[in-house]
Amino acid sequence: MEEQKESKALEVCSLVFGILSIPCCSCYGIFGIVGLVLSIVAFTKGKKSGLSTAGLICSIIGIILTVVVFIVGMSSPYYEQIMQQFQ
């Protein structure tokens, strides 16, 4: 009899999105939020492995970087000039 192998697709996806959230922190945190949700889903399904933990940590770092980039961008002296060009 063959044993069913457990799929680690959810954990790998959470890690991939978590890693992508760090260099793509200027993309409004989409990758970080998706990675965070996937990590939480993996934890609730009982898959507490190193992959899902690393995905959770990377997602949190990516979200924090997104907030920092947003705050720094809003406090820039060039922000008002850029917004006037769009209007």
N, C-alpha and C positions, 0 to 999 in steps of 0.2 A: 504494500500500500504506500502510496505517495503522500508525503506531508505537504500541506499547502504552505507556500512561502508567504510570509507577511510582506506586504507592499510598503515601501518607504517613500512612495511618491509624494505624499503630503508633507513629510518632513524635509525631503529634498527641495520641494517647491518653496517651502517657508524659508529655507536657507538661501536659495537662489534670489528670492525677492528681498530678503534681508540684506544680502550682499549688494544687490543692485540699488538699494535705497541709499547707500552711503555715497557713491560717486554721482548719483542722479538726484541729489537732495534739492536741486532747484526745480524739480518736476512736481511741485506742490505736495510731496510726501505720498504719492500714490503707491509707489513700490513699498514704502515702509508700512503703510496701512494694510496692504494686501499681505505682506509678510507677517505682520503682527496677528492678523486674523487667522492665517493658516497655522501659525504656531500655537495659538490658543485652541484652535480646533484639534490639532494634534495632541495637545496636552489633555483635552477633555476626552479624547478617545483612548487615553491611556498609553500613548506612545511617547513616553518621556525619555527620549534619547538625547545624545549629544547634538545631533543634527537639528532637532527642534529647539533645543536650548540655544544653540548658536544662532539660529534664525531669529529667535525672539530677541536676543541681545543686539544683533546687527540691525534689526528693524527699529528697535528703540533708539539706537545711536543715529540711524538715518532720520527718524522723526525729529530728534533733538537738533540735528544739523539743519533740517528744513526750517525749523522755527528760528534758529540762529541766523540763517541766511535771509529769511524774511524780515527779521527785526533789523539786521544790518542794512538791508536794502531799503527799508522804509526810512531809516535815519540818515541815509545818504543825502548830501546836499544836491545831488543831481536828480533825485527822485521827483521833485516838483517840476523840473524842466522836462523830464521824460513824460510825465503825466500831462503837461500842457501840450506837448506835441501830439499826443493821442486824442486830445479834445479838439 
